[in-house]
Amino acid sequence: MTRVRTWFNTFFIGGAAVAWLAVSTVLAAPFLWLKSHEKDKAVRKFVYIQSLGIVFCMRLASTGLRVKTANRPDGSCVIVANHASALDLYTVSAFGFSNVVYITKGWVFKLPFFRYVMQSAGYIDAQKTSPADMLDLCRKAVAKGCDIVLFPQGSRKDPHARFKSGAFYLAEQLGLPVIPVAIAGTQHMLPAGSWWIRPAQITLKMFEAVHPQNFPGELGHLHMAQALKKQIMDFVDKEENL
């Protein structure tokens, strides 16, 4: 039965998801291209709507999809999440974050079509951007009311890889609270390197915001990275061992 469901998920639900991305893009592209005022914000809103559609497809393909939210502070935040699947990017929308700037790996900017969307939205290439320029770009994004989204593990290949401290240093320098997000189950639905969409239980959990001042000292951002990795991965491991 699992094999049949996997086949159905991949060809029918996965096909519907790809069609949604393609058709919505074709319909929206002329309006986004013609927009002269706050085009980047409009593109980010468009990506948010597209992502909600993908989360809906994930819900159909899953054996259950739960979203656990928490109160968030006013103003911009840095959102950090574990990363084990290509689906993780879309799950941020499930919490209602609609005006976000992603900091992501450079290879995504080389993909046909996607690079134009990402550049238009003001997303940041982590590999081509120096730390000083990244800080400056993030300051400008925050001035526009954006949240900053990072996956500090950097790679989908090792679900338990360490959290790099750059996201937390960024939050420290910008004086922004950090919202930890745990994503459980996507690595079973669509593992790294696979095209098969398997039925899986998905749980998305947003924790209460953490403030950089709670981790004082020169190495505060390193301690914050370690603490939030433990918080996130303890939840993920618990969910996957139920």
GISULCOR-V819556 format. One line per field, one symbol per residue. ss: DSSP state (2 for helix, 1 for strand, 0 for the rest). phi: phi as a letter, one per 40 degrees, with the letter a starting at -180 (. if undefined). A space follows every 50 residues. Layout:
BEGIN
ss=???
phi=???
END
This chain:
BEGIN
ss=02222222222222222222222222222222220000222222222222 22222222222001111100000000011110000002222222200001 11110222220002222222200110000022222222222220001111 00000000000000022222222200011111110222200000000000 111111000102220000022222222222222222222200
phi=.cccccccdcccccccccccccccccccdccccccbbfcccccccccccd cccccccccccccibbbbbacbccgcbbbbacabaccddccdcccgcbbb bcbacccccccdgdcccccccgcbcccbbcdcccccccccccccgccbbb bccgbccbdbcccccdccccccccgbcbbcbbbbhccccacdgbbcccca cbbbbbcccbbdccbcgcbdccccdcccccccccccccccbc
END
